[in-house]
Amino acid sequence: MQMKLEAEGPEISNWVQKDILDAGVPLCSLEGFSVKEERVTALFERRRSTKRPSTWGALGIASFLMKNENVNDWKSKCKLAEVLRVPLYLVVWRAPDDTFPIYAIKYSDSSLTASLVTDLTNCEELAKWLGSFKGIPVSKRFLEPGRLSVIDECLRKHRMPWPGNLDGFIMRASNLPSVLIEFARTEQKPVRKHNLNDYFPQDIHRWKPFEIARRCLNVPFLILTWSSNEKIVKSQELIEFDESASPHLRMGNEEILSSAQVIKKLERFC
């Protein structure tokens, strides 16, 4: 039996992210993070289990992660949680009507440890538990429902979507974060002409958590706009988020880059 990620449906291949990782840039991502009252409240990962989640136990979880996953990535996630002074939770699940054990994950002495925080009895309880960390509602309709996993469908049924993810962050050797990254894919417009402010009314609750995380960490927030049909990337830095201003998202340092130039840019944050 193995614990593994639940497939989220047919994923769209992100060639920019692949090139960055293939070049050895230590880009990490998070399944979710929550914000409330202008601060980050928790970081989240989740894994789907192929056996009853309650049978794992804390030692089994830690052992599996050490043997089967990228420990350096987990180290970076744990260190990011330490910088933010928030917990890093791992939610283990199998089905909406099964139990949901939740573990706090930490890294010390070159090892990962897991400790059971709570064992929820069903998806409705998970929705309530997640809601205690979130202060920003999610009003945007999910535009690609076919890509929702079983757990996402269940959480939305209980009006509490899974916390928004963080596409990328980089930790320096000093174990301090240096940059946050969001990949923005454009389909209808060319990369050069894609303007994120055009979609702000429907994306407002997407950007606010990013702004809070950026301010809490005091690091640059880069937005890399890409397309499946072009081999260029628009790199922008989010300078300011203001719901009442126009434009709402004030960008700076805009550049049109090749994949190699993006990699070189990100290497400066390592």
N, C-alpha and C positions, 0 to 999 in steps of 0.2 A: 504494500500500500504506500502511496505517496501523497504528500500535500502539494498542491500546485495552484497556480493562479487560475481563476475562472476565466475562460475565454469570453471576451466582450463582444463576440460577433465578428464579422469580417472587418479587420482593421485596414486602414489606409496606410500604405508604406510611406514613411517619412524619410526620404532620401537624405535630407540635410542632417537629421539626427544620426542616421546610420553612418554617414561620412565622418561626423564628429567623433563618434564612439570608435569607429574603425581606426581613426588616427591616434587613438590612445588618450584623448582628452577625458579627464575623470568627471564626466557629466553624470550626475545622479538625478533621479526623479522621485517624486512622492505620489502615492496613490491618493492622498487627500490631506488637507490641512483646514482647520477651522479658525474662525475669528469671532471675537465678541468684545464689545466695548473698546474698540480701537487697539486690540492686541490679539496676537495669535494665542489660541488656547490649547491646541493639541495637534500632533502630527499622526497620520494614520497610514498603515499598510493593511492589506487583506489578502488572504489566501483561501482558496477552496480546497477542502479536504475530501479525499476519496474514501475515508472511513469516518465513523462517528467522531465529530470534533472533540467531544468530551474525553475520548480515549487517549489523546495525545499527552497531556500533562506538560508542565513547564520544562522539564528536562528533555522530553521528546521534541518539543518545539525548538529549543535552543540547539540541540544536536542536529536536527534536520537543517536548520539555517546554516550552521557552520559547515556541514558536509556538502550541501547541495546548492547553496546560493553564494553570491559574491559578497564575501565578508567585508571587503573594503567599502562597498556601497552601503552596507548596513552600518559600518562604523561612521561614515559620513552623515547618515541620517540621525544616528544617535548623537553625534557631536552637534549637529544643527539643533536638535531638541535641547541639548544642554545650553547652547548659546541663547536660545529663546526662553529657557527655563520652563519648558513644557514637557509633558510625557510624549513618548512615541509608542503608539498602540498598534498591536497586530490583532486584527479581527479574523478569526477562523470560522469558516462556515461550510455547510454542505447543501442544505436546502432550507427554504423559508420557514418550514415547520420544525426544523431541527434546532439544537442548541447553538448558541453563539458564544463560545469562550473568548475572552478578550485578555490579551497578555501585554504587559509593559515590557518593552525590549530595551536593554542597556548594553553598553560596550565598555569593558575594562579588562586590563591585563591581556590584551590580544584575543579576548573571547567575548561571545555574546551570551547574555543571560536573559531568561524570560521568567516573569512572575505573573501568576493569574490574578487579574484585577476583579473580574466578575464573569459569571457564566449565565448569559441571558437565555430565556427559554424559547423565544421565537423572534421573528423579524419585527413584529410590532414593538417588542421591548427594545430591540436594537435601535429602531427609529427614535424612540423616546430618549434612549441613552445618548445617541448622537446629537439630538436636539439640545441637550444640556450644554453643549460646547459651542453652539452656533447662534450668532446674533444677527445674521444677515439672511433674509429670506431669499429663496430661489424662485423667481417669477417667470423666467424664460422657459418656454416650451422646448422640450428636447426635440431637435429637428430630425434626428435619425433614429427613431425608436427601434428599428431593426437591430441596432448595435447595442441595445441595452442587455445586460446579463440578467439572469433570474433574480439575483439579489437587488439589482438596481430597480427592476420592475416592482419588486415587493416594497422597497423603501419608498418609492414614489407613490405607491398605493396608500401608504400611511403618511403622505405629505411631508416626508423628510428625506430628500435626496442625499445620496452620499456626498460628503464634502468635496469641493472642487480640488482637482489635482494640481501639482506643481510640475510643469514639464521638465524643468532642469534647474540645477544649482551646482556650483563648484565650490569645493572647500580647499583652502590653501594647506600647505604642509603644516602650518601652525594650528590647524583644526578650526580655523575661522572662515566663515563664508565670504566669498568675494564677489559673487554675482548671482542674480536670479534670471531665469530665461523662460520665455513663453514662445512656443511655436504657433504662428498664425497661418493657417492654410487658406489660400484664395482659390476659388473655382471660377467665379463669374468675371473677374477683372484681372488684367495682367498684374504681376507683382509690383511693378513701378507705380501703378495707378491705384492700388488697393489702399483705401483710407479707413482705418479702424474707427474713426469718429463717425463714419456713416452708419455704423451699426451700434452706436453707443446706447440708444434707448433700450434696446433689447438685451444688451450685454452689461448693463450697469452693475449688476450683482456679480458679474464675472471679474470686473476690474477692481472693485473696491477691496476684496480680500488681498489682491496682489499689492495694492497701494499700502495697505496696513502692514503686510509682511515686509515690503521694501523699507518702510519707515522704521519698523522695529529693528531691522537688521542693519540699516544705514549702508546699504550696498546698491550698486547700479542694478536696474531692471531692464534687461534687453528683450526686445520683441523681434523675432526673426520670422519675416513673412516669406512664404514659399509657395510653390505650385508644383503639382505633379507634371505640368506641361512645360516648365521652364527650368533652366539650370542656373538661375541667379537667385540671390536672396537679398531682401531688403532688411537691413539692420537699423533699428531705431532704439533709442533709450527713452523710457518713460520718465519725464522730468517732473510732471505734476498731474494729479488727478483732481478735478474740480467739477462736481455735479452742476453747479450753477453757472460756470463760465462757458465760453465758446472760443475755441474747441474745448471739449471736456477733458480730452487726453492731450496734454501738451508734450510733444515729442522733441527730441534733440538728437544731434549726431547721426543724422540719416545717411546711410551709405548703401550703394548697390554693390554686392560682393559676389565673388565666386565661392564655391565650397571651400577651396583652399584658403581663400582670404578670411572666411568665417573661422576656420580652424586656427589660423594664425592669430586672429583677434582674441579668440577664447583662451589660447595658450598663455596670454598675458595675465589671465586671472588665476593661473595654476600656481 
